[in-house]
Amino acid sequence: MRIARSVVALSAAACAALISTSAAVAAPAPAPASAFETTPEIGILTPEAEAELYEQLEESAPVIAVYRGKEINLANGWEGAQACTEIPSGEIYCYDSTAAADAELPAIDPAQASRIRSKVIYGPTAFSSCAVGYVCLWENSNGGGRRLQWSAKGTKQLSDWDFRDKASSGCSNRNAGGVEVYDARTALPDPYMILGSPYCYNFSSAAYPTGGTFNDKADYIKIL
């Protein structure tokens, strides 16, 4: 399959409720299913937009993360890790659980530590499991299973992260912008969906343009 791109647009319905100040500081709890009932904008790329992003993705490089004190290439598997985080500097850290990843985030991302001290809150209840300022993807619906988390803008080739055709839910907990999610198809127009901020989505309930859903169809994303 080949890589695709979408134009930027943001459209989403409101999620459940704002997270409380205490939830922003405390250890994250699983997000309720209702927080993932937002409907994303979907569409199909033009050839021009697709070609533009394909050029960007040709610069894709191996994704090397630190897990249990050693470097691993995520494309070859996570070696038991359940949560991986790319911080603004571009460094990537993986952990045995999402709880462990969240506990360490203020130490590896100074901006996150500042947000916690300032009690900054962007999104609804679901973001108790997706850090403020981050975009998250999960392997299962409703924020379950393995989790990937990024803060910086840019394009992420999900095969480099061992997540191609494996994402079932996602959140964008940023104060502006969102994330574009693409399914790359060979010799066919490429569908996309746009996850607006600050909302969460179940891909199994996001209608695919040609039928079915976007569940396990994400090939790469672009954080705006």
Secondary structure as UniProt FT lines:
FT   HELIX           21..25
FT   HELIX           33..36
FT   STRAND          41..44
FT   HELIX           47..57
FT   TURN            58..59
FT   STRAND          64..67
FT   TURN            68..69
FT   STRAND          70..73
FT   HELIX           74..76
FT   TURN            79..80
FT   STRAND          83..86
FT   TURN            88..89
FT   STRAND          92..95
FT   HELIX           98..108
FT   HELIX           110..118
FT   HELIX           125..129
FT   TURN            132..133
FT   STRAND          135..140
FT   HELIX           141..143
FT   STRAND          144..150
FT   STRAND          154..157
FT   HELIX           158..161
FT   TURN            164..165
FT   STRAND          169..172
FT   STRAND          179..182
FT   TURN            186..187
FT   STRAND          191..195
FT   TURN            197..198
FT   STRAND          199..202
FT   HELIX           203..205
FT   TURN            209..210
FT   TURN            215..216
FT   STRAND          220..223
//
